[in-house]
Amino acid sequence: MLIDIQNILIDRDMVTKIPKAVWLWEVPIIEAKFGEGRVQIRGVEQHEIKALPDAETEFDRLTRCHGFDDGSNGTNRSYLEMAYGPGKVGMKALADAIKESTGKSTAKTVKKKKVSVKKASLIAKDDGDPFGQE
């Protein structure tokens, strides 16, 4: 069975960018964790797996993996619940998202570009003055 794996880039802050490969149903949880607009989908890869994960097991794994909101916004809930809903409602929504992820690419794959390195140029003779004054 083919399943989509999302290649994403998380803008954690001004200088920290985190590339990750995650299941399709994990993207809404990461968006809830880091904020809307901070997760960019860079491409999709399809992988062959034997069977889809069980929704109940995946619900527990994702709750442990992504943790809980710190409560500063008054939520103090798991990021999974913030994305899919609490309890059985969230479990059903996650199960539906898992079933929908089989072999349906939702984004264009990004081809890797070749990086060219420019040859270093010679630096003009150093006069020893760091401020450019003589």
N, C-alpha and C positions, 0 to 999 in steps of 0.2 A: 504494500500500500504506500503510495506517495503522500508525503506530508510537507507542508510549507514551513520553512525556517526563515524568520525575518532577520536580516542584518540591519541593526539599528545603531544610531549614534546618540548618546545621551549627553545633553549639555547640562552638566551638573552645576557649574558656575562659570564665571568669566574665563577661567583658564583650564578647567577640567572638562575634558570630553572623553566619554567612555564608550568604546565600541563593544557591542555584544551581539551574539547570535542567540535568538530566543524563539520559542514556539509562538505561533500566531496569536494564541489566546493569552499570552503573557504580556503583550504590548499594552493593553488598557490598564493593567496593574502597574506597570512601570510609569505610565503617564500619570496615574493617580499619585504615585510616590514622588515623582520629580516635578510634576506640574505640566499642564497642557502647553504645547509648543516647544517643549524641551526634548522631545523624542523625535528623531528624524529617521524614517525608514530609508535605508540606503540600497536595499535590494532584497530579493527573495531567492532562496535556493530550495530545491525539492530533494528530500531524502527518503530513502526506502526504509520503512519500519515494519515490524511483524504485526503489531496491533496498536491501537490507540490506547493511551493511558486511561485508567479508570478515573472517573470524575471525582470520586470521594478521596482517593489517594492523592490525586493532583491538587485538590482543594487544600488538603493538609500540607503538602509539600510547598505550595506557593505561599500559604500563610506563614510557614516557618521561614521560607527563603526571603520574603520581602518584608516581613515584620508588621509592626503597628505604627500608626501615626502617633506622634509624641503628645497629642492632646492640646497643643497650643491653639489650635483652631476650634477647640471644643468637641472634637470628634472622638479621639482615643479609640479608633477602630482599626482593623487590619486593612492594609491597602487593597487586598483582594475584595473585601466587603465594600470598600469605597468604589471599586470598579464594577463589580457584578451584583452586589446586594448582599444582605445578611442571610444566614441560615440556608433553608431549603430553596429559597428563591435564587440566591447566589449560586448554589450547587447546580440547579437546573440551568441557569444562564451559562455557567462554565461548561456544563456537559454539552449544551447546544453549540458553544463556541468551539469546543474540541471537535465535534462532529463536522462542523463547517470548514475546518482547516485542511481537509484531505484533498490535495492536488489542485486547489483553485488558487492560482497565483493572483494576488491582488495588487502587486506593484511590479514595475519593470525591474528586471535584474540589471545590476550595475556592473559593467565590465571594468576590469582593472586597467588603468591607463599606465603606459610605460612612463617612467620618470627619467628625464634627461638631466644629467649633471653637467653644469657648465665648467669649463676649464678655468682654473684659478688664474687671475691676471696678476701681473707683478705690481707691487706697491712702489710708489715713488720713493725716492731716497728720503729717509727719516732724518730731519734736522735736529731731533731731540727736544723740540719745544711742543709740549702737549696742547698748548692753547693757540698755536698758530701765530704767535708773535715772535718777532726777532729781537 
